[in-house]
Amino acid sequence: MNTGKSKLQAWNLARRLSIVNLRCRMLYSDHSSLRSYLQYLKWKECSLKTTLVQGTLFEYLVKDILEKHCFALKRCGGKDDRGIDLLGKFPLDGITKAKVAVSCKSNKGAIGPRYVRELEGSLSWCPSDTLGILACLSNFTSASLKAVQVSERPLAVCRIFVNHRSSYMFQFAWNSAASIIFNDISVRQLHNSNMFLDTSEKASLFSDKIISTVLCSSAPFEHCPTPVGLFYKNKQISQFA
């Protein structure tokens, strides 16, 4: 009698565990943010060495960082993204409200002018006043920066720094065609680096170790570059809390 009862209890426990397991699979079967993608990678036990993981992680990281600078973005990267990884707007109430399209490049090599031309081609599907942002880990060549400056499209370049403690933007510049969007907005260095460290409970979910493992360059910076923030008429509009 006890044996039969024990088997029934074991069967009920196994059934409950299978239901929990199914719900967890459903919970982590999709992703829409840096946090959910890190959870997805952990649950699926994905290899961190694939270009797909590297590219997707960088797209979510750029999204997360730019949203701290007042951008509102949604990831659209994939096989049919037409070269645009993030779409959204720069919605500063009473200041500007521009459409934004971001191309993310996690390449370790220097970013040459062909990437600028590719972004211009991708923007042909967007309204002419859409701001195109080229977000990268690596440095821009002088030829690529010149291509941005002479473009008739409103373009901006953005560089992201990644290490085992934090990730942030340390370069953001735009061309003359984008000046109307960024009227009275300036970029300044922020020397209080503590604001970029996540000390909240969610820090364990945002695994900087995983991000740095996947995205850090084989030739790291000798010194950490200084983060930058956006200001409107001397008032900081970037938010890091």
C-alpha positions in Angstrom: 0.0 0.0 0.0 2.8 2.4 0.9 4.7 1.5 -2.2 1.6 2.4 -4.4 1.2 5.6 -2.5 4.9 6.5 -3.0 4.7 5.8 -6.7 1.6 8.1 -7.0 3.4 10.8 -5.1 6.5 10.5 -7.3 4.3 10.6 -10.4 2.5 13.7 -9.2 5.8 15.4 -8.4 7.2 14.5 -11.9 4.1 15.9 -13.5 4.3 19.1 -11.6 8.0 19.5 -12.5 7.2 18.9 -16.2 4.6 21.6 -16.1 7.0 24.0 -14.5 9.6 23.1 -17.0 7.2 23.7 -19.9 6.2 27.1 -18.5 9.9 28.0 -18.1 10.5 27.0 -21.8 7.6 29.2 -22.8 8.9 32.0 -20.7 12.4 31.9 -22.2 11.5 30.9 -25.7 11.5 34.6 -26.9 13.4 37.7 -26.1 12.8 41.5 -26.6 15.5 43.1 -24.4 19.0 42.7 -23.2 17.8 41.1 -19.9 15.5 38.6 -21.6 18.1 37.7 -24.2 20.7 36.9 -21.5 18.1 34.7 -19.8 17.4 33.1 -23.2 21.1 32.3 -23.7 21.4 30.8 -20.2 18.3 28.7 -20.6 19.1 27.4 -24.1 22.8 26.9 -23.1 23.7 28.6 -26.3 27.3 28.7 -27.6 28.7 32.2 -27.0 31.1 31.9 -29.9 28.6 32.2 -32.8 28.3 35.4 -34.9 24.5 35.2 -34.4 24.8 35.4 -30.6 27.5 38.1 -30.9 25.4 40.2 -33.3 22.1 39.8 -31.4 23.7 40.6 -28.0 25.3 43.7 -29.4 22.0 44.9 -30.9 20.3 44.5 -27.5 23.3 46.2 -25.8 23.1 49.2 -28.1 19.4 49.4 -27.6 19.8 49.3 -23.8 22.5 52.0 -23.9 20.8 54.4 -26.3 17.6 54.2 -24.3 19.6 55.7 -21.4 20.2 58.7 -23.7 16.4 59.3 -24.4 16.1 57.1 -27.5 13.0 54.8 -27.7 13.9 51.8 -29.8 12.7 48.3 -30.8 14.9 45.6 -32.2 14.0 44.4 -35.7 17.2 42.6 -36.5 17.1 39.4 -38.4 17.4 37.8 -41.9 14.9 40.3 -43.4 16.0 43.5 -41.5 17.3 45.2 -44.7 20.4 46.3 -42.8 18.5 48.1 -40.0 18.7 46.5 -36.5 16.8 49.0 -34.3 13.9 51.3 -35.2 12.4 54.0 -33.1 12.5 57.7 -32.3 14.3 60.4 -30.4 11.2 61.7 -28.6 12.2 64.7 -26.5 9.0 66.5 -25.6 9.1 70.1 -26.7 12.6 69.7 -28.3 12.4 67.2 -31.2 10.7 64.1 -32.3 12.8 62.3 -35.0 12.5 58.8 -36.5 15.6 56.8 -35.9 17.1 53.7 -37.6 20.2 52.0 -36.1 22.7 49.7 -37.8 24.8 47.8 -35.2 28.3 46.5 -36.2 30.1 44.3 -33.6 33.1 43.9 -35.9 36.5 43.9 -34.2 38.2 45.5 -37.3 38.0 49.2 -38.2 34.8 50.5 -39.6 35.4 51.7 -43.2 33.2 53.9 -45.5 31.4 50.9 -47.0 29.5 50.5 -43.8 28.3 54.1 -44.2 27.2 53.4 -47.7 25.4 50.3 -46.6 23.5 52.4 -44.0 22.6 55.0 -46.6 21.2 52.2 -48.8 19.2 50.8 -45.9 17.7 54.2 -45.2 16.3 54.3 -48.7 13.3 52.4 -47.3 12.8 55.1 -44.6 11.5 58.7 -44.8 14.2 61.2 -45.9 14.3 62.8 -42.4 15.0 59.6 -40.6 18.2 59.7 -38.5 20.6 56.9 -39.3 22.9 55.8 -36.5 25.9 53.6 -37.1 26.7 52.0 -33.7 30.0 50.1 -33.4 32.5 48.5 -31.1 35.5 49.3 -33.2 37.0 52.6 -34.4 35.9 54.6 -37.4 38.4 55.2 -40.2 39.0 58.8 -41.3 37.4 57.9 -44.7 34.2 56.6 -42.9 33.9 59.8 -40.9 34.3 61.8 -44.0 31.6 59.7 -45.7 29.3 60.5 -42.8 30.0 64.2 -43.0 29.3 64.6 -46.7 26.2 62.5 -46.7 22.9 64.2 -47.5 21.2 61.9 -45.1 21.1 62.8 -41.4 23.6 60.4 -39.9 25.3 59.9 -36.6 28.1 57.6 -35.4 28.2 55.9 -32.0 30.9 53.9 -30.3 30.3 51.5 -27.4 32.8 50.4 -24.8 32.5 47.0 -23.1 34.4 45.5 -20.2 33.7 43.2 -17.3 32.2 45.9 -15.1 30.0 48.0 -17.4 29.1 49.0 -20.9 28.5 52.5 -22.1 28.7 55.0 -25.0 31.9 57.0 -25.3 31.5 58.6 -28.7 28.5 60.2 -30.4 28.7 62.6 -33.3 26.4 63.6 -36.2 26.7 65.3 -39.6 25.4 68.7 -40.7 22.3 67.1 -42.2 21.4 65.9 -38.7 22.0 69.2 -37.0 18.3 70.2 -37.2 17.4 67.1 -35.2 20.1 67.9 -32.5 19.5 71.6 -32.4 20.7 72.9 -29.0 21.9 69.4 -28.0 25.5 68.8 -27.2 27.7 65.8 -26.2 29.8 66.0 -23.1 32.1 63.7 -21.3 30.9 62.4 -17.9 33.6 61.8 -15.4 31.5 60.3 -12.7 31.9 56.7 -13.9 30.1 55.2 -10.9 26.8 56.1 -12.4 27.4 53.4 -15.1 27.8 50.6 -12.6 24.6 48.6 -11.9 24.5 47.9 -8.2 20.8 46.9 -8.0 19.3 43.4 -7.7 19.0 43.1 -11.4 22.8 43.3 -11.8 23.0 39.5 -11.7 20.7 39.2 -14.6 22.7 41.7 -16.7 25.7 39.6 -16.7 28.6 41.9 -17.6 30.9 38.9 -17.7 28.9 37.2 -20.5 28.7 40.5 -22.4 32.4 41.1 -22.1 33.2 37.5 -23.0 31.2 37.7 -26.2 31.9 41.3 -27.3 35.3 42.4 -25.9 37.9 43.1 -28.5 41.1 40.9 -28.6 43.0 44.2 -28.4 41.4 46.0 -25.4 41.8 49.7 -24.6 44.9 50.5 -22.5 42.6 52.8 -20.4 38.9 53.0 -20.2 37.5 55.8 -22.3 35.4 58.5 -20.7 31.6 58.0 -21.1 29.6 60.7 -22.8 26.1 62.0 -22.2 23.6 64.2 -24.1 22.8 67.7 -22.9 20.0 70.1 -24.0 21.0 73.8 -23.2 23.3 72.8 -20.4 20.8 70.3 -18.9 21.7 66.7 -18.9 19.0 64.6 -20.6 20.8 61.2 -20.4 19.5 59.1 -17.6 21.5 56.3 -16.0 19.5 55.4 -12.9 
